[in-house]
Amino acid sequence: MYKIRKENEPPLATFEWGWRYHHIGIPTSEPIEGEIYLPQFRLYVSGFDSSPFGVEWMRYEADSPVNELIKMVPHIAFEVDDLDMELTRKKFNIITTPNSPGEGIRVAMIEHNGAPVELIEFNKKTSGSG
C-alpha cells in the first residue's frame, strides 16, 4: 500500500503529500497551569502557545464526546491546504469527520495503524495565520 521507507527518508506525508507538521497532542489526566477549556469537546488544552516543539497537552472530562482512541493515544497533527481533497486522496479510516473547532479552522482525525492523526486546514483570511 505504501512504499517502504528507508531510515534517512522523510515520511510520505511530508515529502510527497506536502503535509506540514503542526503539533503533537498528548493526553494527560493532570491539570496544567494555563489550560484553556473547549466546552464543545469537554476538553482542556495547554502548552501549544508556549512550546517551541508544538507540544499540546489535552485533558479530557469523563463525558468528553471525543473518540476514545484520541483520548488515549497521542496524536500528530499536520496542516494541509485542502482537507476534503486530502481525505479522499487515500482510503483513510476517518474517526472524526471534518468539523470547525474555531473560526477559520477545519479539522478531521484519521487512524493509521492504531495511531490518531489530525489534519488541519486554516482559512488564511480569517484564522490570522497568513
PyMOL commands that place a pseudoatom at each C-alpha (Angstrom):
pseudoatom trace, name=CA, resn=MET, resi=1, chain=A, elem=C, hetatm=0, pos=[0.000, 0.000, 0.000]
pseudoatom trace, name=CA, resn=TYR, resi=2, chain=A, elem=C, hetatm=0, pos=[2.738, 2.486, 0.976]
pseudoatom trace, name=CA, resn=LYS, resi=3, chain=A, elem=C, hetatm=0, pos=[6.334, 2.297, -0.240]
pseudoatom trace, name=CA, resn=ILE, resi=4, chain=A, elem=C, hetatm=0, pos=[8.977, 1.029, 2.147]
pseudoatom trace, name=CA, resn=ARG, resi=5, chain=A, elem=C, hetatm=0, pos=[10.739, 3.983, 3.771]
pseudoatom trace, name=CA, resn=LYS, resi=6, chain=A, elem=C, hetatm=0, pos=[14.486, 3.989, 4.406]
pseudoatom trace, name=CA, resn=GLU, resi=7, chain=A, elem=C, hetatm=0, pos=[15.799, 5.372, 7.700]
pseudoatom trace, name=CA, resn=ASN, resi=8, chain=A, elem=C, hetatm=0, pos=[17.199, 8.524, 6.083]
pseudoatom trace, name=CA, resn=GLU, resi=9, chain=A, elem=C, hetatm=0, pos=[13.992, 9.361, 4.204]
pseudoatom trace, name=CA, resn=PRO, resi=10, chain=A, elem=C, hetatm=0, pos=[11.265, 11.724, 5.431]
pseudoatom trace, name=CA, resn=PRO, resi=11, chain=A, elem=C, hetatm=0, pos=[7.719, 10.335, 5.747]
pseudoatom trace, name=CA, resn=LEU, resi=12, chain=A, elem=C, hetatm=0, pos=[5.493, 10.289, 2.657]
pseudoatom trace, name=CA, resn=ALA, resi=13, chain=A, elem=C, hetatm=0, pos=[3.031, 12.659, 4.332]
pseudoatom trace, name=CA, resn=THR, resi=14, chain=A, elem=C, hetatm=0, pos=[5.607, 15.455, 4.373]
pseudoatom trace, name=CA, resn=PHE, resi=15, chain=A, elem=C, hetatm=0, pos=[7.855, 14.594, 1.453]
pseudoatom trace, name=CA, resn=GLU, resi=16, chain=A, elem=C, hetatm=0, pos=[5.359, 13.534, -1.211]
pseudoatom trace, name=CA, resn=TRP, resi=17, chain=A, elem=C, hetatm=0, pos=[1.944, 14.726, 0.008]
pseudoatom trace, name=CA, resn=GLY, resi=18, chain=A, elem=C, hetatm=0, pos=[3.116, 18.147, 1.220]
pseudoatom trace, name=CA, resn=TRP, resi=19, chain=A, elem=C, hetatm=0, pos=[1.626, 17.918, 4.718]
pseudoatom trace, name=CA, resn=ARG, resi=20, chain=A, elem=C, hetatm=0, pos=[3.260, 20.266, 7.253]
pseudoatom trace, name=CA, resn=TYR, resi=21, chain=A, elem=C, hetatm=0, pos=[3.891, 19.324, 10.886]
pseudoatom trace, name=CA, resn=HIS, resi=22, chain=A, elem=C, hetatm=0, pos=[1.695, 21.383, 13.216]
pseudoatom trace, name=CA, resn=HIS, resi=23, chain=A, elem=C, hetatm=0, pos=[1.695, 19.796, 16.674]
pseudoatom trace, name=CA, resn=ILE, resi=24, chain=A, elem=C, hetatm=0, pos=[1.592, 16.656, 18.762]
pseudoatom trace, name=CA, resn=GLY, resi=25, chain=A, elem=C, hetatm=0, pos=[-1.343, 16.272, 21.140]
pseudoatom trace, name=CA, resn=ILE, resi=26, chain=A, elem=C, hetatm=0, pos=[-0.631, 14.281, 24.286]
pseudoatom trace, name=CA, resn=PRO, resi=27, chain=A, elem=C, hetatm=0, pos=[-3.446, 13.108, 26.562]
pseudoatom trace, name=CA, resn=THR, resi=28, chain=A, elem=C, hetatm=0, pos=[-2.971, 13.775, 30.271]
pseudoatom trace, name=CA, resn=SER, resi=29, chain=A, elem=C, hetatm=0, pos=[-5.079, 13.337, 33.374]
pseudoatom trace, name=CA, resn=GLU, resi=30, chain=A, elem=C, hetatm=0, pos=[-3.212, 16.046, 35.312]
pseudoatom trace, name=CA, resn=PRO, resi=31, chain=A, elem=C, hetatm=0, pos=[-4.363, 19.686, 35.331]
pseudoatom trace, name=CA, resn=ILE, resi=32, chain=A, elem=C, hetatm=0, pos=[-1.746, 22.038, 33.872]
pseudoatom trace, name=CA, resn=GLU, resi=33, chain=A, elem=C, hetatm=0, pos=[-1.418, 25.744, 34.621]
pseudoatom trace, name=CA, resn=GLY, resi=34, chain=A, elem=C, hetatm=0, pos=[-2.881, 27.943, 31.886]
pseudoatom trace, name=CA, resn=GLU, resi=35, chain=A, elem=C, hetatm=0, pos=[-5.318, 25.377, 30.486]
pseudoatom trace, name=CA, resn=ILE, resi=36, chain=A, elem=C, hetatm=0, pos=[-7.937, 26.575, 28.026]
pseudoatom trace, name=CA, resn=TYR, resi=37, chain=A, elem=C, hetatm=0, pos=[-11.343, 24.904, 28.158]
pseudoatom trace, name=CA, resn=LEU, resi=38, chain=A, elem=C, hetatm=0, pos=[-13.080, 23.856, 24.932]
pseudoatom trace, name=CA, resn=PRO, resi=39, chain=A, elem=C, hetatm=0, pos=[-16.673, 23.199, 26.044]
pseudoatom trace, name=CA, resn=GLN, resi=40, chain=A, elem=C, hetatm=0, pos=[-17.857, 21.576, 22.786]
pseudoatom trace, name=CA, resn=PHE, resi=41, chain=A, elem=C, hetatm=0, pos=[-15.263, 18.811, 23.328]
pseudoatom trace, name=CA, resn=ARG, resi=42, chain=A, elem=C, hetatm=0, pos=[-15.283, 18.835, 27.159]
pseudoatom trace, name=CA, resn=LEU, resi=43, chain=A, elem=C, hetatm=0, pos=[-11.523, 19.186, 26.893]
pseudoatom trace, name=CA, resn=TYR, resi=44, chain=A, elem=C, hetatm=0, pos=[-8.762, 21.312, 28.409]
pseudoatom trace, name=CA, resn=VAL, resi=45, chain=A, elem=C, hetatm=0, pos=[-5.720, 22.159, 26.259]
pseudoatom trace, name=CA, resn=SER, resi=46, chain=A, elem=C, hetatm=0, pos=[-2.432, 23.709, 27.281]
pseudoatom trace, name=CA, resn=GLY, resi=47, chain=A, elem=C, hetatm=0, pos=[1.120, 24.236, 26.166]
pseudoatom trace, name=CA, resn=PHE, resi=48, chain=A, elem=C, hetatm=0, pos=[0.543, 24.774, 22.466]
pseudoatom trace, name=CA, resn=ASP, resi=49, chain=A, elem=C, hetatm=0, pos=[1.119, 28.520, 22.537]
pseudoatom trace, name=CA, resn=SER, resi=50, chain=A, elem=C, hetatm=0, pos=[4.371, 28.240, 24.506]
pseudoatom trace, name=CA, resn=SER, resi=51, chain=A, elem=C, hetatm=0, pos=[6.000, 25.054, 23.204]
pseudoatom trace, name=CA, resn=PRO, resi=52, chain=A, elem=C, hetatm=0, pos=[8.776, 25.572, 20.659]
pseudoatom trace, name=CA, resn=PHE, resi=53, chain=A, elem=C, hetatm=0, pos=[8.127, 21.997, 19.503]
pseudoatom trace, name=CA, resn=GLY, resi=54, chain=A, elem=C, hetatm=0, pos=[4.355, 22.147, 19.105]
pseudoatom trace, name=CA, resn=VAL, resi=55, chain=A, elem=C, hetatm=0, pos=[3.554, 20.020, 22.164]
pseudoatom trace, name=CA, resn=GLU, resi=56, chain=A, elem=C, hetatm=0, pos=[-0.053, 20.365, 23.294]
pseudoatom trace, name=CA, resn=TRP, resi=57, chain=A, elem=C, hetatm=0, pos=[-1.396, 18.687, 26.423]
pseudoatom trace, name=CA, resn=MET, resi=58, chain=A, elem=C, hetatm=0, pos=[-5.016, 17.525, 26.306]
pseudoatom trace, name=CA, resn=ARG, resi=59, chain=A, elem=C, hetatm=0, pos=[-7.065, 16.719, 29.423]
pseudoatom trace, name=CA, resn=TYR, resi=60, chain=A, elem=C, hetatm=0, pos=[-10.493, 15.249, 28.765]
pseudoatom trace, name=CA, resn=GLU, resi=61, chain=A, elem=C, hetatm=0, pos=[-13.524, 15.243, 31.025]
pseudoatom trace, name=CA, resn=ALA, resi=62, chain=A, elem=C, hetatm=0, pos=[-15.028, 11.806, 31.633]
pseudoatom trace, name=CA, resn=ASP, resi=63, chain=A, elem=C, hetatm=0, pos=[-18.003, 12.550, 29.375]
pseudoatom trace, name=CA, resn=SER, resi=64, chain=A, elem=C, hetatm=0, pos=[-15.989, 14.079, 26.525]
pseudoatom trace, name=CA, resn=PRO, resi=65, chain=A, elem=C, hetatm=0, pos=[-17.519, 13.137, 23.146]
pseudoatom trace, name=CA, resn=VAL, resi=66, chain=A, elem=C, hetatm=0, pos=[-14.054, 12.821, 21.572]
pseudoatom trace, name=CA, resn=ASN, resi=67, chain=A, elem=C, hetatm=0, pos=[-13.193, 9.425, 20.030]
pseudoatom trace, name=CA, resn=GLU, resi=68, chain=A, elem=C, hetatm=0, pos=[-11.693, 7.081, 22.655]
pseudoatom trace, name=CA, resn=LEU, resi=69, chain=A, elem=C, hetatm=0, pos=[-8.520, 6.461, 20.617]
pseudoatom trace, name=CA, resn=ILE, resi=70, chain=A, elem=C, hetatm=0, pos=[-7.775, 10.194, 20.588]
pseudoatom trace, name=CA, resn=LYS, resi=71, chain=A, elem=C, hetatm=0, pos=[-8.322, 10.388, 24.356]
pseudoatom trace, name=CA, resn=MET, resi=72, chain=A, elem=C, hetatm=0, pos=[-5.880, 7.527, 24.995]
pseudoatom trace, name=CA, resn=VAL, resi=73, chain=A, elem=C, hetatm=0, pos=[-3.111, 7.757, 22.364]
pseudoatom trace, name=CA, resn=PRO, resi=74, chain=A, elem=C, hetatm=0, pos=[-1.018, 10.826, 21.467]
pseudoatom trace, name=CA, resn=HIS, resi=75, chain=A, elem=C, hetatm=0, pos=[-1.795, 12.212, 18.022]
pseudoatom trace, name=CA, resn=ILE, resi=76, chain=A, elem=C, hetatm=0, pos=[0.295, 14.058, 15.482]
pseudoatom trace, name=CA, resn=ALA, resi=77, chain=A, elem=C, hetatm=0, pos=[-1.258, 16.915, 13.541]
pseudoatom trace, name=CA, resn=PHE, resi=78, chain=A, elem=C, hetatm=0, pos=[-0.438, 18.132, 10.054]
pseudoatom trace, name=CA, resn=GLU, resi=79, chain=A, elem=C, hetatm=0, pos=[-1.556, 21.305, 8.298]
pseudoatom trace, name=CA, resn=VAL, resi=80, chain=A, elem=C, hetatm=0, pos=[-2.984, 20.680, 4.823]
pseudoatom trace, name=CA, resn=ASP, resi=81, chain=A, elem=C, hetatm=0, pos=[-4.147, 23.079, 2.119]
pseudoatom trace, name=CA, resn=ASP, resi=82, chain=A, elem=C, hetatm=0, pos=[-7.372, 21.229, 1.225]
pseudoatom trace, name=CA, resn=LEU, resi=83, chain=A, elem=C, hetatm=0, pos=[-8.834, 18.999, 3.929]
pseudoatom trace, name=CA, resn=ASP, resi=84, chain=A, elem=C, hetatm=0, pos=[-11.559, 17.483, 1.757]
pseudoatom trace, name=CA, resn=MET, resi=85, chain=A, elem=C, hetatm=0, pos=[-9.127, 16.608, -1.015]
pseudoatom trace, name=CA, resn=GLU, resi=86, chain=A, elem=C, hetatm=0, pos=[-6.684, 15.009, 1.419]
pseudoatom trace, name=CA, resn=LEU, resi=87, chain=A, elem=C, hetatm=0, pos=[-9.410, 12.881, 2.993]
pseudoatom trace, name=CA, resn=THR, resi=88, chain=A, elem=C, hetatm=0, pos=[-10.290, 11.485, -0.436]
pseudoatom trace, name=CA, resn=ARG, resi=89, chain=A, elem=C, hetatm=0, pos=[-6.655, 11.108, -1.566]
pseudoatom trace, name=CA, resn=LYS, resi=90, chain=A, elem=C, hetatm=0, pos=[-6.299, 7.729, 0.153]
pseudoatom trace, name=CA, resn=LYS, resi=91, chain=A, elem=C, hetatm=0, pos=[-8.693, 5.291, 1.767]
pseudoatom trace, name=CA, resn=PHE, resi=92, chain=A, elem=C, hetatm=0, pos=[-8.131, 6.725, 5.229]
pseudoatom trace, name=CA, resn=ASN, resi=93, chain=A, elem=C, hetatm=0, pos=[-10.031, 5.433, 8.238]
pseudoatom trace, name=CA, resn=ILE, resi=94, chain=A, elem=C, hetatm=0, pos=[-11.778, 8.664, 9.286]
pseudoatom trace, name=CA, resn=ILE, resi=95, chain=A, elem=C, hetatm=0, pos=[-12.511, 8.624, 13.033]
pseudoatom trace, name=CA, resn=THR, resi=96, chain=A, elem=C, hetatm=0, pos=[-13.644, 12.255, 13.363]
pseudoatom trace, name=CA, resn=THR, resi=97, chain=A, elem=C, hetatm=0, pos=[-15.385, 13.815, 10.392]
pseudoatom trace, name=CA, resn=PRO, resi=98, chain=A, elem=C, hetatm=0, pos=[-14.477, 17.354, 9.318]
pseudoatom trace, name=CA, resn=ASN, resi=99, chain=A, elem=C, hetatm=0, pos=[-15.568, 19.968, 11.850]
pseudoatom trace, name=CA, resn=SER, resi=100, chain=A, elem=C, hetatm=0, pos=[-14.702, 23.504, 12.852]
pseudoatom trace, name=CA, resn=PRO, resi=101, chain=A, elem=C, hetatm=0, pos=[-13.319, 23.852, 16.393]
pseudoatom trace, name=CA, resn=GLY, resi=102, chain=A, elem=C, hetatm=0, pos=[-12.783, 27.585, 15.869]
pseudoatom trace, name=CA, resn=GLU, resi=103, chain=A, elem=C, hetatm=0, pos=[-13.194, 30.387, 13.363]
pseudoatom trace, name=CA, resn=GLY, resi=104, chain=A, elem=C, hetatm=0, pos=[-11.205, 29.788, 10.183]
pseudoatom trace, name=CA, resn=ILE, resi=105, chain=A, elem=C, hetatm=0, pos=[-10.169, 26.258, 11.172]
pseudoatom trace, name=CA, resn=ARG, resi=106, chain=A, elem=C, hetatm=0, pos=[-11.375, 22.866, 9.912]
pseudoatom trace, name=CA, resn=VAL, resi=107, chain=A, elem=C, hetatm=0, pos=[-10.066, 19.577, 11.267]
pseudoatom trace, name=CA, resn=ALA, resi=108, chain=A, elem=C, hetatm=0, pos=[-10.592, 15.851, 10.851]
pseudoatom trace, name=CA, resn=MET, resi=109, chain=A, elem=C, hetatm=0, pos=[-8.981, 12.862, 12.519]
pseudoatom trace, name=CA, resn=ILE, resi=110, chain=A, elem=C, hetatm=0, pos=[-7.876, 9.693, 10.792]
pseudoatom trace, name=CA, resn=GLU, resi=111, chain=A, elem=C, hetatm=0, pos=[-6.479, 6.481, 12.229]
pseudoatom trace, name=CA, resn=HIS, resi=112, chain=A, elem=C, hetatm=0, pos=[-3.435, 4.773, 10.757]
pseudoatom trace, name=CA, resn=ASN, resi=113, chain=A, elem=C, hetatm=0, pos=[-2.042, 1.574, 12.283]
pseudoatom trace, name=CA, resn=GLY, resi=114, chain=A, elem=C, hetatm=0, pos=[-3.669, 2.353, 15.626]
pseudoatom trace, name=CA, resn=ALA, resi=115, chain=A, elem=C, hetatm=0, pos=[-2.429, 5.952, 15.792]
pseudoatom trace, name=CA, resn=PRO, resi=116, chain=A, elem=C, hetatm=0, pos=[-4.669, 9.015, 15.522]
pseudoatom trace, name=CA, resn=VAL, resi=117, chain=A, elem=C, hetatm=0, pos=[-3.577, 11.651, 13.003]
pseudoatom trace, name=CA, resn=GLU, resi=118, chain=A, elem=C, hetatm=0, pos=[-5.149, 15.106, 12.821]
pseudoatom trace, name=CA, resn=LEU, resi=119, chain=A, elem=C, hetatm=0, pos=[-5.447, 17.052, 9.590]
pseudoatom trace, name=CA, resn=ILE, resi=120, chain=A, elem=C, hetatm=0, pos=[-5.913, 20.823, 9.906]
pseudoatom trace, name=CA, resn=GLU, resi=121, chain=A, elem=C, hetatm=0, pos=[-6.950, 23.333, 7.274]
pseudoatom trace, name=CA, resn=PHE, resi=122, chain=A, elem=C, hetatm=0, pos=[-6.711, 27.051, 8.005]
pseudoatom trace, name=CA, resn=ASN, resi=123, chain=A, elem=C, hetatm=0, pos=[-8.695, 29.686, 6.162]
pseudoatom trace, name=CA, resn=LYS, resi=124, chain=A, elem=C, hetatm=0, pos=[-5.833, 32.147, 5.800]
pseudoatom trace, name=CA, resn=LYS, resi=125, chain=A, elem=C, hetatm=0, pos=[-8.223, 35.126, 5.585]
pseudoatom trace, name=CA, resn=THR, resi=126, chain=A, elem=C, hetatm=0, pos=[-9.990, 34.517, 8.906]
pseudoatom trace, name=CA, resn=SER, resi=127, chain=A, elem=C, hetatm=0, pos=[-7.586, 32.493, 11.069]
pseudoatom trace, name=CA, resn=GLY, resi=128, chain=A, elem=C, hetatm=0, pos=[-4.810, 35.069, 11.283]
pseudoatom trace, name=CA, resn=SER, resi=129, chain=A, elem=C, hetatm=0, pos=[-2.193, 32.570, 10.088]
pseudoatom trace, name=CA, resn=GLY, resi=130, chain=A, elem=C, hetatm=0, pos=[-1.238, 34.263, 6.889]
for i in range(1, 130): cmd.bond("trace and resi %d" % i, "trace and resi %d" % (i + 1))
show_as sticks, trace
zoom trace
